[in-house]
Structures are given as structure tokens and as C-alpha cells.
């Protein structure tokens, strides 16, 4: 299967990724676990580095008093593939401009800087479609003003668990071990 992933992402293709997400909301937010998604467009820069433009959206019901909270944002991500032995596994870091609306508490709408760090795995389905799964730790740096149902002054931290599909396109698919693959390896080093 390792040869499948190298084949699907070689040639520095672009890709589109769509994932469904479950968000384990921070208790201090005053909202329940949320559901949403992540959409990304990315390109492979080197063998071990992929860069993405990404956006997210999730909605969570309030714990008390009804209503729902909307969380969304956009930004950039870097995916690091540290091992040629396990080419499907990667680490991810993201920085995004976030927006929260209808949050219970003294400050119901605000902009923030959102940081993600996590791990992921790509499982080839075909050479043009991969299953993508991730677990991220998200920090919502909302500033020091009292926010959320408990009026907390610290950042919100929560888990984001996503699964979806990645569709590579463009570039030339190259079989590992071919002369074209060797030429690409020289350029990438």
C-alpha cells in the first residue's frame, strides 16, 4: 500500500480534500460537542511537505438556554510526512483566522486566531481518491476578555476529529522506483 500513496501524490499534484468533523467543545464555551467540516486545497512541495489553504465550519448546540454556536474560519496548514517507511502518516499544523457567533455568555460574537496541531493518515482507495483521517488539538486564542458561559479569560482548547476524502489532480503520477521517480527525488533534495 505504501507504493499506492507515493503513486497518488507524486509529481507534486494539487488536491482537494473534504472532511466531516466532530468537535469536542471546550467546557468553558458553554456549548455541546459540535459537528461540521473542513475543506482544503493543497499541493505537495517536497516529498515530506504539503501546504494547504483551508477552511472550517462547525455548529454546536448551547448547553443551557437553547440556540446554537457557529464556529468558522480560514487559513493555512502544513502537512509533514516524516517517514518514508510510513508514507501515509503525517503531522499537521495550522494557523487560521476564526470567527465565533452566538456563544453563550458575556461576549457572544468575536474574531480570534485559531491554532491546530495534530496527526493524520492517508489511506489510498484508488490513485485518484484517498481516505483522510485526522485528530487535531485546536486552540482558539480569543484574547483575555471574559468569554463563554463561565466568563473565562483563557483560550478555548478542544479536540477536532475528522474523516473524509482527498482527490489529487494535476501533475504526473509516477510509480516509485521508475526513472521519473528518481529524477523527482533529486529535485526534492
N, C-alpha and C positions, 0 to 999 in steps of 0.2 A: 504493500500500500504506500510505502514511502516514495516509490517511483511515481505513483499517480499524483501525489501532491506536487512534486517537483515538476512534473509534466504540466499540470494545470496552471501553475503560477510562474513558469519560466518565461523568458522573453520579455520581461517587465510589462506584463499586460496591465491594463486598467481593470477595475472590477466595481461592481455594485453589490452591496450587502444590505439585506433587510432582516431584522431580528425582532422577535416578540420578547418583551421583558417583564419580569416581576421585580418590584422594588420593595424591599423590606424597610419601610419608612422609619426614620428616627422617632423615638417616643416623644421627644420634645416638640416635634412638628404638630402633634395633635391630630394626625391622620392615620388611617389604617394602611396596610400594605397596598401598593398601587400596581396597576397594570399599564403597559404602554409598549413602546418600541424604539428601535434605533435604526436609522438609515445612514449608510456611509457610501462614499465614493472614494476609492483609493488606487494607489499604484505602487508597484514594487520598485524600490530604489536600488537596493543591492540584494544579494542572496538573503541576508539576515535582517533587512529593514524594509518596512512598508509604511507609507504615510497615507492618512485619510483626512477628508473633510467629513464631518459627522454631525448629525442632529438627533435629538431625543425628545420624546414626549411621554408623559405618564400622568395618570389621573388616580387620585386616592380619595376615598370617602372620609369625611371627618369622623373622629371617634365619638364626638358628642355634638348634638345640635343639628345634625343633617348637613347637607351641602357636600361639595367635593373640592379638592385642591388640584390645580393644574400645575405641572412642572414641565418646563420645556427649555431647550437651548440648542446652541450650535457651537462648533469649534473644530479643533484639530486633534488627531490621535497619531501616535507612532506605535507600530507593532514590531516587536523584536523577536526574531526567530533565533534563539541562542545555540541550537544544537542541530548539526547535520544528521546525528543519529536519530533524533526525534523531530523531523522537519515539520510535523503537524502542530506541535506545541509552540505557543508564543506568550510573551508578556505584552501588556498594553498599558500605555499612559495617555491621558487626555487632559486637555485644558479647554474649557468651554465658557461661553457667556450664558448664564442661566436666567430664567425668569420664573417666579412663583406667583400664582394668583389664587385668591380665595382661601388663604391659610387661616385657620382659627387663631385668634389671639390679637394682640395689640397692633400688629403690623401685618396686614393681610396680603399686600402685594409688594414685591421687591425684586430688584435685579441682583445678581450675585455672580461670583466666579466659582465655577464648578471644576473640581479636580477628580479624575478617576485613575485608579491603578488596579490592575488585575491580571488574570491569566485566561488563556483561551486555547481552543483546539479546533483544527480544521479536519474534517473527515470527507475525503473525496466520494462523491456519488457518481459523477461522470467527469470527463475532462473539462466540462463547461459548467459544472454545478458542484458546490461543496457545502456540506453541513457545517455551520459555525456555531460554537457554544462558548460562552464566556461567563466568568464570575468577576465582578468589579467591586471595589470598595470606593464609594463616592463620598467626597467631602464638599459640602455646599458652604462656601465662605461668604456668609450673608452679612458680615460686618458685626459690630458689637452692640447694635440696638436690640432691645428686648424683642424677641420674635417667637412665634409658636404659642401653643396652648399654655405652656408653662412660663412664657416670657423669658426664655433662656437667652443668654448673651454669647454663648459659644456656638461654634459651627455645627451644622447638622451632618451626621455621618450615617451612611446607610449602605446596605448591600444591594447590588443590581445583578440579577441572574437572567441571562439572555440566551435564546436559541433561534436560529434562522438559517437562511441560505446566502451563499456568496456566489456571484456569477461573474467569472473572469471574461474579459473580451479584449480584442486588440492584440498586438504583438504576435509572435510566432511561438506556438507550442513546440518545445524541444524535448525529446526523450533524453533522460540522463544517460551519460556515457557516450553520447554521439559527438562528432567533431564540433557541431554547433554549440553543444553544452560546454565543451572545453573552451571554446572561444569566449563564451559569455563569462565563464569563471575567471578568465584572465582580465577581462574588462572590470569585473566586480571587485578585484583585489586591490 
